[in-house]
Amino acid sequence: MQIWTDFLRVAVSMFGLFLLLPALAERMSRTGATARFPDLLAVGFVRTALFLVFLGLLLGPWKLYLPGVVLSAYAVWILSTVLLASRNGWLYDGDAWTTGYARLLRSIEQRGQLRHVWNTTVELSQEYLVLTMLILAMFLHFAWYPISNFRFSSAAGYAQTLALGTLLNGSASTRDASVALLAPIALASGSDAATVVRLSVPLLYLLILSAIVCCCSAYSRSPWAAALAVIPFWLYSSGPGKEAATTPDGTLWATLVLVAAVGAGRRSVGTACSGLLLTWFLTPSFPELLFVALASLAIGLVGDALMRLGPPVVRRICVAALVVFGLFSLAAPLRSVPSQGPFQYESAARAADRIAREFPRNRWIVVSPMHEAAFVTGRGWHKELPEFLEEFPTSAATDKAFRLPFEVADTFFFVEKRPLPQGARLAVPGNSSNSFYYATGPGRTSIAFRAAEFIAAYSSSHHGVTVFHEDDDLVVYQIHPE
């Protein structure tokens, strides 16, 4: 139940901060203009994202990226969009409110017109039903891994979580522009860095798919073109035989910004240029996922144009076949994702998260491999296990006069009973001095053996050692000195 509460908080914060409030502000500033709401969503999102990235790059080096400063700057940005960009002065013109209220009353009285609008909506909903079901199925596919697992399957997840945690503490500047976009979500939702990074991935994919749909609809006015565009993007990112799409780096944000900018390009050239600039900040290397998104748009538009040349029944059969193929592929999702690892046990991630939730802030420390640091940064302290064992050998633990040098109430010691199998992977976030212990089988085995040896020696000569968590792979000891 807690995971769904966290997911709802992150989703509401993301949609509210980046879509709803900016779009409403754009709508208020364009009173009298004929702008479609999807266009307002795209324009508001691109401009707000660009503002928050520059805010992070500006305040980060000065260590001023604090909750009050960020949220206050965001509020000023929204109000400035309404007040300074307003063309007709709706906020100061009382007649605008009176006219709008009168127009609403006339619409209620004209029931025939409302009935016509309702019938048109029903007809459109029938056309978009298949497309909506397809996007929902894709979203469930993307959301399966982060909702059912606490650990990350990529190095970028741990690195971005550490960057976000340190940024929220005002103790470091950010080099990843996507972290500046995640920070307001963490502040508004009240969630920790690991939760925001993990749960934002499926939401970003959902927004990318929605942006592709809106972009295709803006240029073709065809739901089938949108369906054709969505499926190639999904097959590339997480189709049959692919690993889970769990890379929470700037690529997802850049893809979303680029598609939104393309969709808004017909309405605002400035917004399109801002989107290109923001994409460069998010991913200077311009990964291939961005090209796939643009290629998907082209496939959707060209494919729809070609299908219009044939009979309508052929067109519908072809699109239905693609949709069925996509749903069939969803029947066996994530089969290539291992049940454990590749960087830590799932139980280790859950134990670290449980410690951070159940114990007072900054009153405890975790001694473990480096990957648990992503789950405790900003909520407690962390000491890398190899460094701890180098400073305090087993011989020191046998001395009754020995005391742990941490000014905290509790120390949690992670010991792998069965060392995590290691493949040809690099440790994150790239500590070369300890990479041997994390990225190789012999190194992982040696550090696990030395940790078990230390805790055995310490518990034989000291009191206050209890088992906080234990399973077949891992045991977490809680040391509470008396």
C-alpha positions, 0 to 999 in steps of 0.5 A: 500500500505504501508504494502506491501512496508514494506513486500517487504523490510523485505522479500528482507532483510531476503532473501538477508542477510540469503540466497542469499549473504551467498550462493554466498559466499559459491559458490565462495569459492567452485570453482571447487567443485560439490555442488548443490545450495540448499546445498549452501543455507543451509550451508550458512544460518546455518553458517551465523545464528550461526555467528549472534547469537554469535555476538548478545550474545557478543555485547549485554551485552556491549551495542555495538549492533549498526547498524554500528557495526552489518552491518560491522561485517556481511560484514566482515563475507561474505568477510571472507567466500569468501577469507579465505575459497577459495580453488582454489584462484579464486579471484587471478587467472585470468585464472579462469575468462577467463576459465569461460567466455570461457565456457559460450561462448561455451554453447551459441554456443551449442544451441542443448544442451541449448534446451535439458536443456530447455526441461528438465526444462519444464518437471521438472516444470510440476512435481513441479507445484502442489507442488509450488501451495501448498506451495504458498497457505500455504504461503498465509494462514500464511501471512493473519493475520500479513498483515491484522492485526497490533496487535499480537495474542500471548504474545511472539510477544510483548515480542520479539518486546520489546527485539528487539526495546531495542536491536536496541537502544543499551540499553539492552542485548538480552536473546533471540537468535532469536532477534539477527537474526531479528536485521540485518533484521531491520537494512537493511530494515529500518523497526521498530521492530514491523513490522519486528517481525510481517512480519517475521513470514510468511516468516519464515514459507515459508522458513521452507516449502522450506527447507523441500522440499529441504531436501526431494529432496536431499534424495529422488529426488522426488517432491511427497515425498516433498509434503507428507512432507509439508502437515503434518507440515502445518496441525500441525502448522495451519491446520483446526481448528487451530489458526493463526500461529503467534508465532514469537519466537525462535521456528520458527528460530530453526525449520528452522535451524534444517531442513536446517542442516539435509538437509546439513548433507550429504554435511557437517557434521560440518554444521549439528553440527553447526545447532544443537548447534544453535537450542539449543541457539534458543530454549533450551526447544526444542518445539514439532514443531521441532519434527513435522518438522523432523517427516514430513520429515520422513513421506515424505520419507517413504510415497514416498518409499511405494507409489513406490511399487504401480502403478504410477497412484495410487501414483499420485491419493493419492498425488493429494488427499492430495493436494486437501485436503490442498487447501480445508482446506485453504478455511476457514482460521483463523476462530478461530481468534477473531476480537479483542484482546486478548491483545489490540484492533486492533485500538490501535495498528494501532494508536500507529503505526500511531503516530510513523510514523507521528511524529518526533522521541522521541518528543512525549510520549504515555500513555496507557496500556503496550502493545502499548509499543511494537509499540513505543519502539525506536521511542518514549516514553511510560508510563504505564497507571496504573503507570501514574494514581497512580502518578497523581490522578484526583484531581491533573488534576483539578488544572490549575497550574498542568503540565504534567512532560514530556519534549516532544511536544505531549502526547497521552492518550489512553482511552478505551471506552469499556474495552477490554474483558479479558479471562484467559490470562496473561499480557505481558511481565509479570509485576506482579504489573499491571497484575490485570489491564490488565488480568482481567475484573474488573481491565481493567474496573477500569483503563479505568474509571479512565483514562476517569475521568483524561482526563475529569478533565484535559481538563476542566482546560487546553487547547490543548487537541484534539482527535487524534483517536476515534472509538466505542472501543477506543479514543486517546487524543493528548495533546499539551500544549500551 
